[in-house]
Amino acid sequence: MRSQILKFKLVDRGFKDFLVLVPGWATDYKIFSTLDLDFNYILPLNLGPFNFNSGLIRFLKKESINKISIFGWSMGGFLAQEFAINNPDTVDELVLVSVRREYGLNTLKETRAQILKNKKAFLYKFYLNFFSDKDKYGLSWFKKNLLMDYCRRMGLTELIGGLDYLAQAGIRIDSLAQFKKFRIFHGEKDAISPFEEAREIKNNLPLAKLINMPEAGHAPFLVKDFRDKYYYG
């Protein structure tokens, strides 16, 4: 996992600016399939969290891209912040979605035990927890397009590697204070990353803007009006 060679894909959508979309644990870039923002997208085709920073740097150099915004969701939020901290001159805006300060070791240990016991059953329940009772649109789309594929295809090596990364990851408040273009999106009904933690992060970062989504769960970008009401609203 630590020596994995990362691959990225550039999706030219006809815009002048570039946005790196970083998925969370137990998902991949296809989770962003409905996201319609005014950027060309850079997508990780495989996600090795320990090599993300160096892999993205190589890709940007190869494509002669000097400036990006970066959108990190859940575990991807930790990866996005690390890239931004290590490469502040490259990042125009940092966007963190559904993040928390850190994941407790007991929670990660229990997750590891459950996926080793019955991976498919654990993942099925985990994915359904992405959605609040109000988010019928996001849940319906996810069930139709990704739920069973993810349950079947996510491998133990990838899942365990992600847990190992989360065990040492955390939001770095002091290092993030330098960013002036910095937004945090969070659903108030998030069952995985409590909204109170997002509020705490924002309270310690005066320059950051917290966009709370009252009826959203852990995947707020799948809410039907995310683009117009929240991202550009």
Backbone as CSV, one residue per row, in Angstrom:
resi,resn,N_x,N_y,N_z,CA_x,CA_y,CA_z,C_x,C_y,C_z
1,MET,0.829,-1.207,0.000,0.000,0.000,0.000,0.863,1.256,0.000
2,ARG,1.927,1.248,0.815,2.779,2.415,0.902,3.611,2.602,-0.351
3,SER,3.880,1.536,-1.101,4.698,1.647,-2.307,3.866,1.700,-3.586
4,GLN,2.561,1.800,-3.452,1.658,1.800,-4.592,1.915,3.010,-5.485
5,ILE,1.984,2.773,-6.792,2.133,3.859,-7.757,0.752,4.419,-8.070
6,LEU,0.569,5.701,-7.802,-0.746,6.303,-7.988,-0.934,6.782,-9.416
7,LYS,-2.167,6.633,-9.889,-2.525,7.098,-11.224,-3.660,8.101,-11.112
8,PHE,-3.584,9.137,-11.908,-4.606,10.179,-11.926,-5.137,10.337,-13.342
9,LYS,-6.358,10.866,-13.426,-6.986,11.133,-14.716,-7.411,12.590,-14.770
10,LEU,-7.092,13.258,-15.881,-7.536,14.629,-16.102,-8.794,14.611,-16.965
11,VAL,-9.858,15.206,-16.464,-11.113,15.296,-17.202,-11.284,16.749,-17.643
12,ASP,-11.085,16.995,-18.932,-11.219,18.344,-19.486,-12.699,18.629,-19.706
13,ARG,-13.255,19.524,-18.900,-14.676,19.859,-18.966,-14.900,21.238,-19.582
14,GLY,-13.842,21.799,-20.172,-13.977,23.061,-20.877,-13.814,24.306,-20.025
15,PHE,-13.274,24.136,-18.805,-13.059,25.276,-17.921,-11.572,25.619,-17.853
16,LYS,-11.270,26.769,-17.274,-9.865,27.176,-17.192,-9.199,26.716,-15.897
17,ASP,-9.987,26.419,-14.874,-9.438,26.055,-13.571,-9.548,24.552,-13.328
18,PHE,-8.730,24.068,-12.386,-8.626,22.642,-12.112,-8.984,22.352,-10.654
19,LEU,-9.745,21.272,-10.464,-10.150,20.844,-9.129,-9.780,19.374,-8.943
20,VAL,-9.000,19.096,-7.908,-8.677,17.719,-7.539,-9.754,17.213,-6.592
21,LEU,-10.371,16.095,-6.936,-11.423,15.492,-6.114,-10.850,14.261,-5.414
22,VAL,-10.865,14.280,-4.089,-10.218,13.211,-3.318,-11.284,12.449,-2.528
23,PRO,-11.541,11.199,-2.863,-12.612,10.438,-2.196,-12.210,9.970,-0.800
24,GLY,-13.188,9.422,-0.099,-12.963,8.936,1.255,-12.684,7.445,1.299
25,TRP,-12.537,6.957,2.520,-12.253,5.544,2.756,-13.368,4.675,2.175
26,ALA,-12.967,3.554,1.570,-13.896,2.550,1.032,-14.716,3.061,-0.150
27,THR,-14.243,4.124,-0.816,-14.895,4.610,-2.031,-13.822,4.897,-3.071
28,ASP,-14.253,5.372,-4.224,-13.301,5.804,-5.239,-13.855,7.042,-5.941
29,TYR,-13.198,7.454,-7.028,-13.561,8.706,-7.703,-14.992,8.693,-8.248
30,LYS,-15.572,7.515,-8.436,-16.930,7.466,-9.002,-17.978,8.036,-8.054
31,ILE,-17.636,8.202,-6.772,-18.563,8.820,-5.827,-18.882,10.259,-6.230
32,PHE,-18.017,10.871,-7.047,-18.200,12.257,-7.480,-18.891,12.372,-8.843
33,SER,-19.476,11.301,-9.327,-20.008,11.282,-10.695,-21.096,12.320,-10.952
34,THR,-21.858,12.688,-9.928,-22.939,13.651,-10.136,-22.502,15.090,-9.861
35,LEU,-21.272,15.277,-9.449,-20.802,16.605,-9.052,-20.536,17.457,-10.291
36,ASP,-21.220,18.576,-10.399,-21.114,19.448,-11.578,-20.638,20.827,-11.141
37,LEU,-19.330,20.998,-11.052,-18.739,22.268,-10.661,-17.943,22.838,-11.840
38,ASP,-17.679,24.128,-11.796,-17.084,24.816,-12.944,-15.570,24.670,-12.971
39,PHE,-15.122,23.415,-13.119,-13.704,23.089,-13.156,-13.464,21.941,-14.128
40,ASN,-12.239,21.826,-14.583,-11.734,20.564,-15.087,-11.364,19.727,-13.862
41,TYR,-11.614,18.417,-13.923,-11.395,17.571,-12.754,-10.099,16.778,-12.875
42,ILE,-9.443,16.614,-11.747,-8.321,15.683,-11.626,-8.759,14.618,-10.630
43,LEU,-8.786,13.359,-11.079,-9.335,12.261,-10.292,-8.273,11.201,-10.032
44,PRO,-8.131,10.741,-8.802,-7.230,9.609,-8.527,-7.890,8.310,-8.967
45,LEU,-7.238,7.579,-9.844,-7.781,6.304,-10.310,-7.571,5.196,-9.284
46,ASN,-6.573,5.351,-8.459,-6.369,4.472,-7.305,-5.894,5.375,-6.166
47,LEU,-6.178,4.996,-4.946,-5.924,5.902,-3.830,-5.031,5.224,-2.810
48,GLY,-3.722,5.500,-2.916,-2.781,5.064,-1.893,-2.483,6.241,-0.992
49,PRO,-3.101,6.302,0.199,-3.018,7.532,0.992,-1.611,7.932,1.398
50,PHE,-0.712,6.954,1.577,0.632,7.304,2.021,1.469,7.919,0.903
51,ASN,1.039,7.756,-0.345,1.793,8.284,-1.484,1.024,9.352,-2.248
52,PHE,-0.069,9.841,-1.685,-0.916,10.756,-2.422,-0.187,12.039,-2.791
53,ASN,0.495,12.641,-1.843,1.153,13.925,-2.075,2.160,13.838,-3.218
54,SER,3.057,12.872,-3.148,4.089,12.750,-4.185,3.479,12.351,-5.518
55,GLY,2.454,11.508,-5.501,1.819,11.097,-6.747,1.137,12.248,-7.456
56,LEU,0.447,13.102,-6.694,-0.224,14.242,-7.307,0.791,15.256,-7.824
57,ILE,1.859,15.479,-7.105,2.904,16.394,-7.573,3.446,15.931,-8.918
58,ARG,3.734,14.645,-9.045,4.254,14.114,-10.317,3.254,14.335,-11.441
59,PHE,1.979,14.096,-11.160,0.965,14.252,-12.194,0.848,15.707,-12.634
60,LEU,0.835,16.632,-11.696,0.714,18.046,-12.041,1.911,18.513,-12.875
61,LYS,3.080,18.060,-12.540,4.265,18.413,-13.325,4.164,17.847,-14.733
62,LYS,3.709,16.614,-14.831,3.563,15.965,-16.142,2.583,16.730,-17.017
63,GLU,1.505,17.231,-16.425,0.467,17.943,-17.177,0.709,19.455,-17.240
64,SER,1.819,19.915,-16.653,2.174,21.352,-16.631,1.045,22.190,-16.014
65,ILE,0.494,21.700,-14.911,-0.550,22.418,-14.169,0.095,23.037,-12.931
66,ASN,0.000,24.346,-12.815,0.683,25.056,-11.740,-0.228,25.452,-10.584
67,LYS,-1.534,25.473,-10.814,-2.460,25.937,-9.785,-3.715,25.066,-9.792
68,ILE,-4.140,24.641,-8.608,-5.338,23.811,-8.474,-6.142,24.288,-7.265
69,SER,-7.400,23.885,-7.213,-8.143,23.821,-5.970,-8.274,22.342,-5.628
70,ILE,-8.479,22.038,-4.361,-8.542,20.637,-3.955,-9.716,20.422,-3.005
71,PHE,-10.495,19.379,-3.299,-11.774,19.067,-2.641,-11.618,17.691,-2.016
72,GLY,-11.462,17.658,-0.687,-11.238,16.390,-0.010,-12.407,16.011,0.867
73,TRP,-12.933,14.813,0.647,-14.110,14.340,1.378,-13.721,13.227,2.345
74,SER,-14.149,13.369,3.621,-13.937,12.349,4.636,-12.436,12.045,4.755
75,MET,-11.983,10.806,4.587,-10.549,10.543,4.631,-9.802,11.416,3.627
76,GLY,-10.432,11.687,2.486,-9.807,12.537,1.485,-9.540,13.949,1.974
77,GLY,-10.265,14.375,3.027,-10.006,15.680,3.611,-8.628,15.750,4.241
78,PHE,-8.201,14.680,4.901,-6.855,14.642,5.467,-5.805,14.709,4.360
79,LEU,-6.047,13.977,3.272,-5.104,13.989,2.150,-5.047,15.368,1.502
80,ALA,-6.210,15.994,1.359,-6.255,17.327,0.753,-5.517,18.341,1.612
81,GLN,-5.716,18.292,2.916,-5.038,19.258,3.779,-3.526,19.039,3.761
82,GLU,-3.079,17.794,3.739,-1.644,17.532,3.714,-1.021,18.066,2.433
83,PHE,-1.705,17.854,1.308,-1.174,18.384,0.055,-1.117,19.903,0.108
84,ALA,-2.180,20.534,0.599,-2.218,21.989,0.660,-1.123,22.537,1.569
85,ILE,-0.925,21.919,2.722,0.097,22.378,3.659,1.490,22.242,3.059
86,ASN,1.720,21.141,2.344,3.037,20.911,1.749,3.269,21.710,0.477
87,ASN,2.181,22.170,-0.157,2.297,22.871,-1.441,1.387,24.100,-1.466
88,PRO,1.551,25.023,-0.540,0.598,26.142,-0.431,0.551,27.030,-1.667
89,ASP,1.651,27.169,-2.384,1.661,28.025,-3.568,0.924,27.400,-4.749
90,THR,0.668,26.094,-4.668,-0.022,25.391,-5.747,-1.533,25.433,-5.565
91,VAL,-1.996,25.639,-4.338,-3.419,25.499,-4.013,-4.104,26.863,-3.978
92,ASP,-5.112,27.024,-4.839,-5.910,28.249,-4.845,-6.933,28.219,-3.719
93,GLU,-7.710,27.114,-3.619,-8.691,26.983,-2.546,-8.670,25.568,-1.995
94,LEU,-8.788,25.483,-0.687,-8.902,24.206,-0.003,-10.353,24.012,0.418
95,VAL,-10.931,22.871,0.045,-12.312,22.545,0.394,-12.309,21.205,1.138
96,LEU,-12.759,21.220,2.376,-12.861,20.002,3.170,-14.332,19.677,3.384
97,VAL,-14.696,18.416,3.185,-16.089,17.989,3.244,-16.205,16.810,4.209
98,SER,-17.091,16.942,5.197,-17.383,15.847,6.131,-16.128,15.352,6.848
99,VAL,-15.339,16.283,7.359,-14.113,15.895,8.054,-14.327,15.937,9.568
100,ARG,-13.435,15.273,10.282,-13.413,15.368,11.733,-11.974,15.549,12.186
101,ARG,-11.788,15.915,13.453,-10.431,16.186,13.931,-9.538,14.966,13.755
102,GLU,-10.043,13.801,14.126,-9.307,12.551,13.969,-10.271,11.400,14.251
103,TYR,-9.850,10.192,13.890,-10.646,9.005,14.179,-9.983,8.251,15.329
104,GLY,-10.768,7.913,16.335,-10.220,7.244,17.509,-9.690,5.856,17.196
105,LEU,-8.640,5.468,17.891,-8.015,4.171,17.636,-8.961,3.019,17.956
106,ASN,-9.801,3.168,18.973,-10.752,2.099,19.306,-11.762,1.899,18.187
107,THR,-12.239,3.003,17.598,-13.176,2.913,16.476,-12.534,2.217,15.291
108,LEU,-11.292,2.579,14.991,-10.587,1.978,13.856,-10.303,0.495,14.104
109,LYS,-9.984,0.159,15.345,-9.740,-1.243,15.688,-11.003,-2.069,15.510
110,GLU,-12.138,-1.527,15.941,-13.406,-2.226,15.793,-13.797,-2.362,14.324
111,THR,-13.538,-1.320,13.546,-13.822,-1.384,12.108,-12.998,-2.473,11.444
112,ARG,-11.727,-2.535,11.785,-10.849,-3.577,11.225,-11.393,-4.964,11.552
113,ALA,-11.793,-5.179,12.794,-12.300,-6.489,13.200,-13.558,-6.851,12.424
114,GLN,-14.426,-5.871,12.214,-15.679,-6.145,11.524,-15.484,-6.448,10.047
115,ILE,-14.567,-5.735,9.386,-14.381,-6.032,7.957,-13.650,-7.352,7.752
116,LEU,-12.818,-7.744,8.719,-12.169,-9.047,8.615,-13.172,-10.170,8.866
117,LYS,-14.170,-9.908,9.690,-15.195,-10.912,9.991,-16.185,-11.062,8.855
118,ASN,-16.696,-9.939,8.351,-17.688,-9.984,7.272,-17.652,-8.654,6.530
119,LYS,-16.759,-8.563,5.579,-16.517,-7.302,4.873,-17.779,-6.776,4.202
120,LYS,-18.478,-7.607,3.470,-19.627,-7.145,2.700,-20.732,-6.622,3.604
121,ALA,-21.008,-7.318,4.698,-22.068,-6.884,5.608,-21.713,-5.555,6.263
122,PHE,-20.445,-5.411,6.681,-20.040,-4.152,7.299,-20.146,-3.004,6.309
123,LEU,-19.633,-3.197,5.085,-19.640,-2.116,4.106,-21.058,-1.715,3.731
124,TYR,-21.947,-2.680,3.597,-23.332,-2.365,3.228,-23.942,-1.390,4.239
125,LYS,-23.779,-1.695,5.514,-24.323,-0.826,6.558,-23.586,0.512,6.583
126,PHE,-22.276,0.482,6.421,-21.458,1.703,6.435,-21.903,2.660,5.337
127,TYR,-22.097,2.147,4.127,-22.486,3.017,3.020,-23.874,3.637,3.241
128,LEU,-24.796,2.871,3.756,-26.134,3.417,3.994,-26.108,4.531,5.044
129,ASN,-25.110,4.510,5.922,-24.966,5.560,6.923,-24.461,6.876,6.337
130,PHE,-24.131,6.882,5.040,-23.749,8.137,4.386,-24.925,9.113,4.309
131,PHE,-26.142,8.596,4.396,-27.315,9.395,4.026,-28.243,9.615,5.209
132,SER,-28.766,10.832,5.295,-29.769,11.146,6.315,-31.136,10.656,5.845
133,ASP,-32.092,10.687,6.739,-33.454,10.289,6.390,-34.054,11.202,5.326
134,LYS,-33.574,12.437,5.253,-34.114,13.411,4.296,-33.500,13.290,2.906
135,ASP,-32.334,12.653,2.809,-31.610,12.647,1.540,-32.012,11.448,0.681
136,LYS,-33.235,11.475,0.191,-33.741,10.387,-0.641,-33.049,10.356,-2.002
137,TYR,-32.738,11.539,-2.531,-32.113,11.615,-3.861,-30.729,10.964,-3.851
138,GLY,-29.876,11.373,-2.892,-28.529,10.825,-2.835,-28.525,9.330,-2.582
139,LEU,-29.371,8.882,-1.665,-29.453,7.457,-1.351,-29.895,6.657,-2.561
140,SER,-30.907,7.139,-3.270,-31.400,6.430,-4.442,-30.314,6.306,-5.511
141,TRP,-29.600,7.400,-5.759,-28.535,7.367,-6.774,-27.432,6.399,-6.359
142,PHE,-27.047,6.446,-5.090,-25.962,5.596,-4.619,-26.338,4.123,-4.699
143,LYS,-27.553,3.793,-4.294,-27.995,2.397,-4.371,-27.990,1.891,-5.804
144,LYS,-28.434,2.723,-6.719,-28.534,2.314,-8.119,-27.173,2.154,-8.775
145,ASN,-26.213,3.005,-8.406,-24.970,3.077,-9.164,-23.735,2.505,-8.485
146,LEU,-23.671,2.520,-7.155,-22.404,2.188,-6.509,-22.493,1.168,-5.375
147,LEU,-23.627,1.053,-4.703,-23.686,0.295,-3.457,-23.162,-1.130,-3.608
148,MET,-23.737,-1.913,-4.477,-23.338,-3.312,-4.580,-21.963,-3.463,-5.216
149,ASP,-21.630,-2.573,-6.142,-20.299,-2.598,-6.745,-19.227,-2.375,-5.697
150,TYR,-19.427,-1.381,-4.832,-18.460,-1.111,-3.773,-18.377,-2.284,-2.793
151,CYS,-19.520,-2.818,-2.393,-19.521,-3.937,-1.445,-18.745,-5.129,-1.988
152,ARG,-18.858,-5.352,-3.271,-18.206,-6.495,-3.907,-16.731,-6.241,-4.199
153,ARG,-16.402,-5.027,-4.619,-15.082,-4.769,-5.215,-14.031,-4.244,-4.243
154,MET,-14.426,-3.579,-3.176,-13.423,-3.018,-2.268,-12.641,-4.146,-1.599
155,GLY,-11.308,-4.138,-1.780,-10.473,-5.228,-1.287,-9.964,-4.990,0.126
156,LEU,-9.655,-6.079,0.821,-9.189,-5.978,2.194,-7.882,-5.210,2.301
157,THR,-6.969,-5.400,1.357,-5.687,-4.703,1.424,-5.886,-3.198,1.377
158,GLU,-6.737,-2.756,0.467,-7.031,-1.331,0.349,-7.728,-0.802,1.597
159,LEU,-8.698,-1.546,2.106,-9.445,-1.099,3.281,-8.558,-1.014,4.518
160,ILE,-7.764,-2.035,4.753,-6.874,-2.035,5.917,-5.825,-0.938,5.788
161,GLY,-5.305,-0.735,4.576,-4.334,0.337,4.369,-4.921,1.692,4.690
162,GLY,-6.193,1.896,4.329,-6.852,3.151,4.653,-7.010,3.344,6.154
163,LEU,-7.338,2.275,6.863,-7.445,2.359,8.325,-6.096,2.673,8.957
164,ASP,-5.031,2.097,8.423,-3.691,2.401,8.932,-3.367,3.885,8.747
165,TYR,-3.772,4.425,7.615,-3.546,5.857,7.391,-4.370,6.698,8.364
166,LEU,-5.628,6.356,8.542,-6.496,7.122,9.440,-5.999,7.087,10.886
167,ALA,-5.307,6.027,11.263,-4.803,5.919,12.628,-3.777,6.991,12.954
168,GLN,-3.130,7.556,11.934,-2.126,8.589,12.196,-2.492,9.941,11.584
169,ALA,-3.727,10.070,11.074,-4.151,11.303,10.425,-4.935,12.183,11.385
170,GLY,-4.867,13.482,11.158,-5.634,14.419,11.963,-5.594,15.802,11.344
171,ILE,-6.588,16.610,11.657,-6.626,17.976,11.150,-5.550,18.798,11.867
172,ARG,-4.748,19.505,11.075,-3.616,20.269,11.597,-3.994,21.755,11.638
173,ILE,-4.608,22.136,12.725,-5.163,23.480,12.854,-4.101,24.556,12.609
174,ASP,-2.961,24.457,13.276,-1.945,25.503,13.165,-1.476,25.688,11.730
175,SER,-1.308,24.597,11.010,-0.805,24.679,9.634,-1.862,25.165,8.660
176,LEU,-3.138,24.963,8.992,-4.218,25.381,8.104,-4.566,26.861,8.242
177,ALA,-4.075,27.488,9.287,-4.435,28.886,9.553,-3.947,29.829,8.457
178,GLN,-3.001,29.394,7.627,-2.448,30.254,6.580,-3.385,30.427,5.387
179,PHE,-4.388,29.565,5.235,-5.195,29.571,4.017,-6.371,30.534,4.142
180,LYS,-6.458,31.455,3.186,-7.533,32.438,3.177,-8.742,31.959,2.382
181,LYS,-8.508,31.148,1.360,-9.612,30.564,0.588,-9.780,29.128,1.059
182,PHE,-10.705,28.940,1.984,-10.805,27.674,2.698,-12.258,27.509,3.142
183,ARG,-12.926,26.486,2.602,-14.307,26.216,2.968,-14.450,24.810,3.530
184,ILE,-15.375,24.675,4.461,-15.706,23.389,5.067,-17.197,23.150,4.861
185,PHE,-17.548,22.069,4.169,-18.952,21.690,3.978,-19.254,20.512,4.904
186,HIS,-20.395,20.583,5.591,-20.705,19.500,6.524,-22.209,19.379,6.713
187,GLY,-22.692,18.153,6.654,-24.099,17.885,6.913,-24.378,17.826,8.408
188,GLU,-25.423,18.488,8.844,-25.748,18.499,10.275,-26.218,17.134,10.761
189,LYS,-26.642,16.264,9.846,-27.115,14.934,10.225,-26.088,13.851,9.880
190,ASP,-24.822,14.231,9.824,-23.740,13.291,9.519,-23.600,12.279,10.655
191,ALA,-23.793,10.996,10.341,-23.718,9.938,11.350,-22.312,9.378,11.508
192,ILE,-21.379,9.794,10.660,-20.015,9.267,10.688,-19.032,10.302,11.229
193,SER,-19.169,11.536,10.781,-18.325,12.641,11.253,-19.235,13.683,11.900
194,PRO,-19.302,13.743,13.203,-20.255,14.634,13.878,-20.081,16.095,13.475
195,PHE,-21.204,16.757,13.262,-21.169,18.159,12.846,-20.452,19.033,13.870
196,GLU,-20.532,18.677,15.142,-19.889,19.477,16.188,-18.381,19.570,15.966
197,GLU,-17.780,18.538,15.385,-16.339,18.578,15.134,-16.014,19.569,14.020
198,ALA,-16.860,19.643,13.014,-16.655,20.639,11.962,-16.755,22.048,12.533
199,ARG,-17.712,22.256,13.412,-17.852,23.569,14.040,-16.610,23.908,14.878
200,GLU,-16.087,22.912,15.573,-14.887,23.128,16.386,-13.692,23.505,15.508
201,ILE,-13.545,22.799,14.385,-12.453,23.115,13.461,-12.576,24.548,12.977
202,LYS,-13.783,24.923,12.545,-13.999,26.278,12.050,-13.712,27.326,13.138
203,ASN,-14.139,27.059,14.369,-13.939,28.015,15.454,-12.461,28.268,15.725
204,ASN,-11.620,27.317,15.376,-10.179,27.473,15.553,-9.479,28.007,14.303
205,LEU,-10.257,28.247,13.253,-9.702,28.753,11.989,-10.567,29.926,11.531
206,PRO,-10.308,31.118,12.007,-11.166,32.274,11.706,-11.327,32.565,10.217
207,LEU,-10.334,32.229,9.395,-10.420,32.529,7.972,-11.242,31.497,7.195
208,ALA,-11.491,30.356,7.808,-12.266,29.314,7.127,-13.752,29.655,7.173
209,LYS,-14.477,29.212,6.147,-15.921,29.401,6.085,-16.600,28.042,6.208
210,LEU,-17.489,27.903,7.193,-18.237,26.663,7.391,-19.597,26.791,6.734
211,ILE,-19.887,25.873,5.807,-21.199,25.818,5.163,-21.916,24.598,5.727
212,ASN,-22.865,24.835,6.616,-23.604,23.728,7.204,-24.841,23.418,6.359
213,MET,-25.081,22.131,6.177,-26.191,21.665,5.360,-27.168,20.934,6.287
214,PRO,-28.269,21.574,6.656,-29.124,21.099,7.759,-29.675,19.690,7.594
215,GLU,-29.967,19.262,6.376,-30.617,17.962,6.208,-29.698,16.907,5.595
216,ALA,-28.413,17.240,5.414,-27.483,16.327,4.747,-26.781,15.427,5.744
217,GLY,-26.344,14.256,5.254,-25.556,13.331,6.036,-24.082,13.419,5.675
218,HIS,-23.441,12.260,5.558,-21.986,12.210,5.383,-21.543,12.507,3.952
219,ALA,-22.436,12.421,2.998,-22.083,12.679,1.594,-22.874,13.872,1.079
220,PRO,-22.630,15.075,1.581,-23.477,16.226,1.254,-23.393,16.661,-0.190
221,PHE,-22.312,16.316,-0.886,-22.190,16.681,-2.294,-23.133,15.873,-3.178
222,LEU,-23.759,14.832,-2.615,-24.759,14.066,-3.364,-26.167,14.615,-3.179
223,VAL,-26.317,15.637,-2.327,-27.604,16.305,-2.198,-27.929,17.002,-3.523
224,LYS,-29.170,16.930,-3.928,-29.553,17.360,-5.276,-29.180,18.804,-5.585
225,ASP,-29.312,19.705,-4.609,-29.046,21.117,-4.872,-27.692,21.578,-4.341
226,PHE,-26.739,20.642,-4.211,-25.435,21.003,-3.641,-24.748,22.111,-4.435
227,ARG,-24.739,22.005,-5.744,-24.037,22.988,-6.566,-24.600,24.398,-6.384
228,ASP,-25.875,24.567,-6.647,-26.444,25.904,-6.710,-26.769,26.504,-5.347
229,LYS,-27.212,25.678,-4.416,-27.622,26.212,-3.116,-26.457,26.367,-2.159
230,TYR,-25.472,25.452,-2.248,-24.417,25.445,-1.256,-23.050,25.837,-1.810
231,TYR,-22.610,25.176,-2.896,-21.248,25.459,-3.387,-21.141,26.859,-3.993
232,TYR,-22.137,27.225,-4.804,-22.118,28.557,-5.417,-23.158,29.478,-4.810
233,GLY,-23.867,29.021,-3.818,-24.952,29.808,-3.236,-24.460,30.925,-2.316
